[in-house]
Amino acid sequence: MIYPFDHPHDGGHDAVAKLVGGKGASLWAMTSKLNLPVPPGFTIATDECHRFLENGMTARLQSNVRAALKGVEAAVGRRFGDAQTPLLLSVRSGAPVSMPGMMDTVLNVGLTDATVEGLANVTGDRTFALDSYRRFLAMFARTVLGLAAPAAVTEADGTDTAALEADIAALKHIIAGATDAAILDDPYALLDACIGAVFRSWHSPRADHYREVEGIDERLGTAATVQAMVFGNQDTHSATGVVFTRDPSTGAPGLCGDILFNAQGEDVVSGTHRTLPLEALADRMPAVWADLETAAATLERYYRDLCDIEFTVESGRLWVLQARRGKRSPAAAVRIAVDLVEDPTIALPKNEALTRIPADAWDGAHGHGAAGDSHLLAMGTPASPGVATGMIVLSADEAVDIAADGEDIILVRRETSPEDVHGMGAAKGILTSLGGMMSHAAVVARGWGVPAVVGVETLEIGADRITLGETVLKAGETLSIDGSSGKVFAGAITATRQADPYLDKARGWARDLGHPAGG
């Protein structure tokens, strides 16, 4: 079955999430209940995932997608595949249980040699149109076909028209070497292929590993959400970002997030770019910031919990693309639970709050900080709290092998992608030179209670060593990080346990209510 975002579902949010996945349920709630600005679209239900994996793209599914697409075209006033006023789409995964970054997304679906000219004419910006086309071809090659596009193509400057045209030609050549090149002229065939890639990503190695760690039933399947594109890379008044309604590392109240201007969403969550703090939006677009504050408050009241929200600003207008209950560190889970009890707009019952505190948070072991700065080498962004010490390891596969021998390791990467999830799970700590605290990798680290420091600008990574400023350390040497402060240290350091008044309060409630954590 396929459901437009405004479908009149019966039942509550959790029941809808089982049907159309967590992303689909959030889009339904934001469209039908909360009146938030959401680009129109539809969700292909989770049960279609298993049908696709068994039977492929059937004529029935194709027909239903085409019919649902008519509704999106009517809402937007553009037609998919039209060379004059083209409608472009995103295709995203969305399981009933949050699996951030573990499955696939394709953006700018519908761009071809013909429609890119239409996009350029409609917007009056050929460079923007070519940048979007280059992005689509790179994602199609990587996500749909499993090809590795050259770094010179995928990371090229998006403002040089001649360079963009050269990148597009190179990507088309790469794709033509792996499949029938005629698909690049058929927007409907491209859409079918992208939907199929999203469904197949349910059984990608990273998704399988994540489900194993999290105990998620593989029988659930993923939905596929097809949505009209809005463009954070359209102009200097456009942006893309991720906002949490509270700090997911500490639990402190107030909006917290990452943003990039003149960019698209994958630039933020992939961890491949140096992001800006969310406050940059307040400085540059105060009216949009006010709209974002309103949307975030609305969503937190609806979910009665910390929310993780992805958004795009297109030419000064805010669009909300998805919302979900946010992953948080064990220490943050305690503070958020206590604060939501005491927040009069939510007034979470104490017994429910106690169920939201994970078992590994009750002993306070995550409330550690570094005892001093005598071996301080660098500073980065504190992405997941706690202190970790271990030997330097430079690949996810090696991290798994060495950790299996009982060694504590720090996984050091230029950026961590979802493909590194198995190594992240084996590491005592994670250190990166790129990315922000809202990248998918940082989100996973917090959820697993793994200390992480990201975006260390002075970190350079070689084949068998790293450089932090003027200090060179070889793989296998000892390194320490403090994910609460963003500090990076040479050698082992002493960690100190820090008092947590929120944990003390939660323990008191547990004793009063007879909760097992109350002793």
C-alpha positions in Angstrom: 0.0 0.0 0.0 1.0 3.6 -0.6 -0.2 6.5 1.6 0.0 10.2 1.0 1.3 12.2 4.0 -2.2 13.5 4.7 -3.9 10.0 4.7 -6.5 9.8 7.5 -4.9 6.9 9.4 -6.8 5.2 12.2 -5.0 4.6 15.4 -2.2 6.5 17.2 1.3 7.4 16.2 2.9 4.0 17.1 0.3 2.1 15.0 1.0 4.4 12.1 4.8 3.9 12.5 4.4 0.1 12.2 2.6 0.7 8.9 4.6 3.4 7.2 7.8 3.6 9.4 9.0 6.2 11.8 9.8 8.8 9.1 6.4 8.2 7.4 4.6 8.5 10.7 6.4 11.8 11.5 5.5 13.2 8.1 1.8 12.2 8.6 1.8 13.8 12.1 3.4 17.0 10.9 1.1 17.3 7.9 -2.2 16.1 9.4 -2.0 17.0 13.1 0.6 19.7 13.6 0.3 21.9 10.5 4.0 22.2 10.0 5.6 23.1 6.7 6.3 19.8 5.0 7.0 19.2 1.3 4.2 16.9 -0.1 4.8 13.3 -0.8 3.8 9.7 0.0 5.1 6.7 1.8 5.3 3.1 0.5 4.4 0.9 3.4 6.8 -1.4 5.2 5.1 -4.6 3.9 6.1 -3.6 0.3 9.7 -3.9 1.3 9.5 -7.7 1.7 7.4 -8.0 -1.4 10.0 -6.1 -3.3 12.9 -8.2 -1.9 11.0 -11.4 -3.0 9.6 -10.2 -6.4 11.4 -7.1 -7.4 9.6 -4.0 -8.9 6.2 -5.4 -9.9 3.9 -3.8 -12.4 1.4 -3.3 -9.5 3.9 -1.3 -7.4 4.9 0.7 -10.4 1.3 1.6 -11.2 0.6 2.6 -7.6 3.7 4.8 -7.4 2.7 6.5 -10.7 -0.8 7.2 -9.3 0.5 8.5 -6.0 2.9 10.8 -7.9 0.0 12.5 -9.6 -1.1 13.9 -6.2 2.4 15.3 -5.5 2.4 16.9 -9.0 -0.9 18.5 -8.3 0.2 19.9 -4.9 3.5 21.3 -6.2 2.3 22.5 -9.6 5.2 20.7 -11.4 5.4 17.5 -13.3 7.8 14.7 -12.8 10.0 14.2 -15.9 8.8 17.4 -17.6 11.5 19.3 -19.4 10.0 22.7 -18.8 8.9 22.6 -15.1 10.4 19.4 -13.6 9.3 18.0 -10.2 12.3 16.5 -8.4 12.0 13.9 -5.6 13.9 12.5 -2.7 13.6 8.8 -1.9 14.3 7.9 1.7 14.2 4.9 4.0 12.2 4.7 7.2 11.9 1.7 9.5 9.4 1.5 12.3 12.4 1.7 14.7 14.9 4.5 14.2 18.1 3.4 12.5 19.9 6.7 11.8 22.0 6.5 8.7 21.9 2.7 8.3 19.8 2.7 5.1 19.9 4.6 1.9 18.7 7.9 0.6 18.8 9.4 -2.9 18.1 13.1 -3.6 17.3 15.1 -6.7 15.6 12.1 -8.4 14.2 13.0 -11.8 17.2 15.0 -13.1 18.3 14.0 -16.6 20.0 15.9 -19.4 16.6 17.3 -20.4 15.2 18.2 -17.0 18.3 19.8 -15.7 17.9 22.4 -18.4 14.3 23.0 -17.3 15.5 23.4 -13.7 18.1 25.9 -14.8 15.4 27.9 -16.7 12.8 27.8 -13.9 15.3 28.9 -11.2 17.4 31.2 -13.4 20.5 29.5 -12.0 22.3 27.0 -14.2 25.1 26.4 -11.7 22.6 25.4 -9.0 20.9 23.0 -11.5 24.2 21.4 -12.5 25.3 21.1 -8.9 22.0 19.2 -8.1 22.4 17.0 -11.2 26.0 16.2 -10.2 24.8 15.3 -6.7 22.1 13.0 -8.1 24.5 11.1 -10.4 27.0 10.7 -7.6 24.3 9.3 -5.2 22.9 7.1 -8.0 26.3 5.6 -8.8 27.1 5.0 -5.1 23.8 4.1 -3.6 21.9 2.4 -6.5 24.8 0.8 -8.4 27.3 0.4 -5.6 30.1 2.2 -7.5 32.8 4.3 -6.1 32.9 7.7 -7.8 36.4 9.4 -7.8 36.9 11.8 -5.0 37.7 14.5 -7.5 34.2 14.2 -8.8 32.2 13.8 -5.6 34.0 16.6 -3.7 34.3 19.1 -6.5 33.4 22.8 -5.9 29.7 23.3 -6.6 30.1 26.9 -8.0 32.3 26.3 -11.1 30.0 25.5 -14.1 32.7 24.1 -16.3 33.9 21.8 -13.4 30.4 20.7 -12.8 29.8 19.8 -16.4 33.1 17.8 -16.4 32.0 16.0 -13.3 28.6 15.1 -14.8 30.2 13.7 -17.9 32.6 11.6 -15.8 29.8 10.3 -13.6 27.7 9.4 -16.6 30.7 7.5 -18.1 31.1 5.6 -14.8 27.4 4.7 -14.7 27.3 3.7 -18.4 30.1 1.2 -17.6 27.9 -0.6 -15.0 24.4 -0.5 -16.5 22.4 0.5 -19.6 23.1 4.2 -20.1 19.5 4.6 -21.4 18.3 4.6 -17.8 19.8 8.1 -17.4 17.2 9.5 -19.9 14.2 7.8 -18.2 13.2 9.6 -15.0 10.6 6.9 -14.1 13.1 4.1 -14.5 15.5 6.1 -12.3 12.7 6.5 -9.7 12.0 2.8 -9.7 15.7 2.0 -9.3 16.0 4.4 -6.3 13.0 2.9 -4.6 14.5 -0.5 -5.1 17.9 0.6 -3.6 16.1 1.9 -0.5 14.3 -1.4 0.0 17.5 -3.4 -0.6 19.4 -1.4 1.9 17.3 -3.0 4.7 19.7 -5.9 4.3 22.9 -3.9 3.9 25.8 -5.1 6.1 25.6 -1.9 8.2 21.8 -2.2 8.7 22.1 -5.9 9.6 24.9 -5.1 12.2 23.0 -2.2 13.7 19.8 -4.3 14.1 21.9 -7.0 15.8 23.4 -4.6 18.3 20.0 -2.9 18.9 17.9 -6.0 19.0 15.7 -4.9 16.2 13.5 -7.5 14.4 14.7 -8.0 10.8 11.1 -8.9 9.9 10.0 -5.3 10.3 11.3 -4.1 6.9 11.6 -0.4 5.9 9.2 1.9 4.3 10.2 4.2 1.4 9.2 7.8 1.5 9.0 9.7 -1.8 8.8 13.5 -1.3 9.0 16.7 -3.4 12.5 18.1 -3.2 13.2 21.4 -1.5 16.7 22.8 -2.0 19.1 23.9 0.6 21.7 24.5 -2.1 19.5 26.9 -4.2 21.1 30.2 -3.1 22.8 32.1 -0.3 19.4 32.2 1.6 19.1 28.5 1.6 20.5 25.9 4.1 20.1 22.5 5.5 20.5 21.3 9.0 19.7 19.0 11.9 18.4 20.3 15.2 17.8 18.5 18.5 15.3 20.1 20.9 17.8 19.5 23.8 21.5 18.7 23.9 21.8 15.0 23.1 25.1 14.7 24.9 24.3 16.5 28.1 20.5 16.8 28.1 20.7 20.6 28.7 17.6 22.4 27.4 17.8 24.6 24.3 18.1 23.9 20.6 21.3 22.2 19.6 22.4 21.3 16.1 24.5 21.7 12.9 23.8 23.6 9.8 25.4 24.3 6.4 24.4 27.1 4.0 24.0 26.5 0.3 24.1 22.7 0.8 22.0 19.6 0.9 21.0 17.4 3.8 23.6 14.6 3.2 26.4 17.2 3.5 25.4 17.5 7.2 24.5 14.0 8.3 27.2 12.2 6.3 30.0 13.6 8.4 32.0 14.6 5.3 31.9 18.4 5.9 32.8 20.9 8.5 29.4 22.1 9.7 28.5 25.3 11.5 26.7 25.5 14.8 23.0 25.9 14.6 23.2 29.4 16.0 24.6 30.6 12.7 21.0 30.4 11.4 19.8 32.8 14.1 22.5 35.3 13.0 21.8 35.1 9.3 18.1 34.4 9.1 16.4 35.4 12.4 12.9 35.0 11.0 13.6 31.4 9.9 15.2 30.8 13.3 12.0 31.9 15.0 10.0 29.5 12.8 12.4 26.7 13.7 12.0 27.3 17.4 8.2 27.1 17.0 8.4 23.9 15.0 10.8 22.3 17.5 8.7 23.2 20.5 5.6 21.8 18.7 7.3 18.6 18.0 8.7 18.1 21.5 5.2 18.6 23.0 3.8 16.1 20.5 6.4 13.4 21.1 6.8 14.3 24.8 10.5 13.6 24.4 13.8 14.9 22.9 13.3 15.3 19.2 15.8 15.0 16.3 14.6 17.1 13.4 16.0 17.4 9.9 15.1 20.6 8.0 15.9 22.6 4.9 15.6 26.3 4.2 14.9 27.1 0.6 15.3 30.8 -0.4 14.4 31.9 3.2 11.5 29.5 3.8 11.7 26.7 6.4 10.7 23.2 5.5 10.7 20.3 8.0 11.7 17.0 6.4 11.4 14.5 9.3 11.3 14.3 13.1 11.9 11.4 15.5 12.7 10.7 19.1 16.4 11.6 19.4 19.2 9.2 20.3 21.0 10.5 23.5 23.9 9.6 25.7 23.2 7.7 28.9 24.0 10.9 30.9 21.7 13.0 28.8 18.9 10.4 29.1 18.9 11.0 32.9 18.7 14.8 32.7 16.1 14.8 29.9 13.9 12.4 31.8 14.0 14.5 35.0 13.5 17.8 33.1 10.5 16.5 31.2 8.8 15.6 34.5 9.3 19.1 35.7 8.5 20.8 32.4 4.8 22.0 32.8 4.2 21.9 29.1 4.9 18.1 29.1 4.6 17.0 32.7 5.9 13.5 32.0 4.8 11.0 34.8 7.7 10.0 37.0 7.2 6.3 36.4 7.3 6.8 32.7 10.4 9.0 33.0 12.2 6.2 34.9 11.6 3.8 32.1 13.4 6.1 29.7 16.7 5.9 31.7 18.8 3.1 30.3 20.2 0.5 32.6 23.8 1.6 32.0 23.0 5.1 33.2 22.0 4.3 36.8 25.6 3.7 38.0 26.8 7.1 36.8 29.7 5.6 35.0 29.3 7.9 32.0 29.6 11.0 34.1 33.4 11.2 33.8 35.7 14.0 32.7 39.4 14.3 32.2 41.4 15.1 35.4 43.8 17.6 33.7 45.3 19.0 30.5 48.9 18.1 30.8 48.9 15.9 27.7 46.5 18.0 25.7 47.1 17.8 21.9 44.0 19.2 20.2 40.4 20.3 20.6 37.4 19.2 18.6 33.6 19.1 18.9 32.4 17.1 21.9 30.0 14.6 20.2 29.4 11.9 22.8 30.4 12.3 26.4 32.8 10.2 28.5 36.5 9.6 28.6 38.2 6.8 26.6 41.8 5.6 26.3 43.1 3.1 23.8 45.5 2.3 21.0 45.1 4.2 17.7 43.4 2.2 15.0 42.7 3.6 11.5 40.1 1.3 10.0 36.8 -0.1 11.1 37.7 -3.7 10.1 41.0 -3.5 12.0 39.1 -2.1 15.0 36.9 -5.2 15.1 39.9 -7.6 14.8 42.0 -5.9 17.5 39.1 -5.4 19.9 38.3 -9.1 19.6 41.8 -9.8 21.1 40.8 -7.8 24.2 42.6 -4.5 23.3 40.9 -1.1 24.0 41.0 0.9 20.8 40.3 4.5 19.7 39.0 4.5 16.1 40.5 7.4 14.2 39.0 8.4 10.9 38.7 11.4 8.6 35.0 10.9 8.9 32.9 8.1 10.1 30.3 6.8 7.7 27.5 4.3 8.4 29.8 1.8 6.7 32.0 2.0 9.8 29.3 1.0 12.3 30.9 -2.4 13.1 34.1 -0.7 14.0 32.3 2.0 16.1 30.7 -0.7 18.1 34.1 -2.3 18.9 35.8 1.0 19.8 36.2 2.5 23.2 36.2 6.0 21.6 35.9 7.7 18.2 38.0 10.6 16.8 37.4 12.3 13.5 38.8 15.3 11.6 35.5 16.1 9.9 31.8 16.1 10.7 29.6 17.6 13.4 27.8 16.4 16.4 24.7 15.8 14.4 26.3 13.4 11.8 24.7 10.0 11.7 27.9 8.5 13.1 27.9 10.9 16.1 24.2 10.0 16.7 25.0 6.3 16.8 28.0 6.8 19.1 25.8 8.7 21.6 23.1 6.1 21.5 25.7 3.4 22.2 27.4 5.4 25.0 30.7 5.5 23.0 32.8 8.7 23.7 33.4 10.7 20.6 35.2 13.8 19.5 34.6 15.0 15.9 35.7 17.8 13.6 39.3 18.1 14.9 40.7 20.5 12.4 44.4 19.9 13.3 44.0 16.1 12.8 45.7 14.7 9.7 45.5 10.9 9.0 48.1 9.0 7.1 48.4 5.4 6.1 49.9 4.3 9.4 50.0 7.4 11.6 48.2 10.5 12.6 49.3 14.1 13.1 47.8 16.4 15.7 49.4 19.8 15.3 53.1 19.1 15.6 52.7 15.7 17.3 53.0 12.5 15.2 51.5 9.3 16.7 51.7 5.9 15.0 48.9 3.4 14.8 49.1 1.3 17.9 50.2 4.1 20.2 47.9 5.2 23.0 45.5 8.1 22.7 42.8 9.5 25.0 39.7 11.6 24.3 37.2 13.4 26.4 33.9 13.4 24.6 32.4 15.8 27.1 34.9 18.7 26.4 36.2 17.8 23.0 39.8 17.4 24.2 42.3 15.0 22.7 45.3 13.8 24.8 48.5 11.9 24.2 48.8 8.7 26.2 46.5 7.5 29.0 44.8 10.0 31.3 43.0 9.9 34.6 39.3 10.3 34.6 37.3 11.8 37.4 33.7 10.9 38.3 31.5 14.0 38.3 28.5 14.5 40.5 25.1 14.3 38.8 22.2 16.0 40.7 19.7 14.7 38.0 20.8 11.1 38.7 20.4 11.7 42.4 16.9 13.0 41.9 15.9 10.1 39.6 17.2 7.6 42.2 15.0 9.3 44.8 12.0 8.9 42.6 12.9 5.3 42.0 13.1 4.6 45.7 9.7 6.3 46.3 8.0 4.4 43.5 9.6 1.0 44.1 11.5 1.0 40.8 14.4 -1.5 40.7 17.0 1.2 40.3 16.0 2.6 43.7 17.6 -0.2 45.5 
